[in-house]
Amino acid sequence: MSHHLIDVLYTYKNAFASDNEPLGSIKGKEVDITPNIDRPYPPVHRKPAYPASPTAREALEKHIQEFIKLGVLRKEGHNEEV
């Protein structure tokens, strides 16, 4: 690997994941995402297209809670009280 590439990677090391910042981040470069659907979003569905097993639901909930803790996701609309 060239020394120039290593220097660039080191200079911008905060943009990459680490033990303390598992998703990486670039301060001042936040992105505003505008949904292309009306509230509530996600829309309320009567039943899932493909029901997940209890084990899969438990694993998914753990991942969702981790993303909420990291500030990547937040509950919105009808999901806020779940």
N, C-alpha and C positions, 0 to 999 in steps of 0.2 A: 504494500500500500504506500502511496506517495506521502511524503511529509506534508505537502500542501493539503491533501485531503484530511489527514489527521489533525492538522491545525484548524481547518474549517469545522470539522466535527467537534473538536474540543471547544472552539469559540461558541458554538451553538448547542452545547450539551444540554441546556435546559429545555430544548425542544424535544428531547428524546425521553423515553420512559426510564425510570430508575426504581430502586427499592422504595424511595420516599415519594416519588411521583410516578405511579405505575402506568399512567396514560400519557405522560409528557404534557408539556403545555408551553405556549408562547404568550407571555403577558403582553397585552396591548394589541393582540391580533385575534380577538374573539370574533366569532361569526354569529350573525343574527339569522336564524332560520325562520322563515315565514311559511307556515303550513298552507297548503293549497286546498284545504277543506274547511268548512265552518265548524264551530264548536257544536257539540262536544267533540273533542278529538283526544284519543281515537274515538271514532263513532261507537256507540253502544251496539254490541252484537248480541243477538239472541242466544247463540251457541257458537263455540269455536268450530272452524272449518275442519280441523283435525284435533280431536280431543287428546290431551296429553295424559300420560299415565301419572299416578300420584308421585312416583319417583322423579319423573321428568319435571312435573310442576314444582316439586320441592327444590330441585337443582336450579330451575329457572328463577324461582323466587329468591334464592341465595344470590344469583348473579345480579338480579334487579336491585336488591338491597345494597349490594356492593357498589353498583353504579350510582345509586342515590347517595350513599355515604361519600363517594368521591366527588359528588357534585356534577356528574355527567348527566344524570336523569333527575327529574323531579316529577312528582305526581301533579296532575293537571285536571281540572274539571271534575267529572264524576269519579275519577280515580283518586282524588285527594283524600277521601275518607276510607279508602280500602286499606 
